[in-house]
Amino acid sequence: MSARAIVSTAAAILLAATSMAYSRPDARTMTCEQTQQLIRSQRAVVLTTGRNTYDRYVRQFGNECDWPEVPVTSYVRTRDGQCRLHRCEEPVFDFPD
């Protein structure tokens, strides 16, 4: 195999691997039910939520959040409107002085 063929093959593999690494589901193109089902089946999913925004969403009941984070309600725009999902956040404790 020639050096040119090896370089071309390596470049094609690198391009394919890079494009797969950056692809993630876009919540704006799915219905709320599809989005919720994807999260239930995968347990945690990184979703594109806007042109330049993304976040990680998890099941409401599970251990997908690292301690001390807990699943909190979040709303995301989907194809059919606002959709209630959960993402990990540290709890805020407001104790009286």
N, C-alpha and C positions, 0 to 999 in steps of 0.2 A: 504494500500500500504506500502511495506517495505521501510526502510530507504535506502537500496541499490537501489531500483527501483527509488526512488525520486532523489537520487544523479545522477544516470545514465541519467534520463530524463532531469534534470537540465543541466548536462554537454553537452548533445546532443543539447539542445536549445541554450546554450551559444556558442557552436562551429558553429552552423548554422548561428546565428546572427552575429558572428565575420566574417565568410567567406563572408556573404552578404555585410557587411559594407566595406570590402576591395576590392570588385570586382568593376571594372570600365572598360569602353570600352577601348580597345587597338587600337589606330589609325593605328598601323602597320599591323593589320589584316583586316582592312576595306579599301574599295576604297575611293577615295577622295569624290565622290558623296555621298556615304553612310555616311561618316563623316560629311559633310556639312548638309545633311538632318537631321541627329541626332541633330545637334546643332540648326538648325532652329526649329525643333519640340519641343525641350526641353528648348530653349532660352539660356541656359548656361550648359556646360558639363565639368566635369573633365575627361580628357583623359590620358591614359598611352601613353607616347610618346617614351619611351625607356626602357631598362632593369630596371633602377632605377629612371626614371624620369616621371613626370606628370605635367600637368598644366591645368588651367581652361580656356576654350574657350567660346566665346560669339557670339551672332549675331552681324553683323556690325551695324545695326540700331536698337536701343532699349535702354532700361535703365538698363541693367544688370550690368554695372560698377558703383562702388561707387564714388561719387564726391571726388576728382577732376579727377579721372581716366577716360580715354576714350578708346574706342576700337581701337587698332592698328593692322596692318597687321603682321601676323606671318606665317611662313611656317613650316609644319610638314610632316614627311615622312609617307606615307600611302602605302598600298599594291601596288598601281599603280604609285608611284612616289611622288614628292613633292606636297603638297596641301596647298592652301592659306586659312588661317583661321584668326580669330581675337581674341586677348586676351586683358585684361585691363592693362593699364599702365598710369602713370602720364605723362602729356605732358611736354616736355622739351622746355623751352623758352630761346633761345639764343639772348638776346638783345645786340646790339653793345654798347661798352663803351662810 
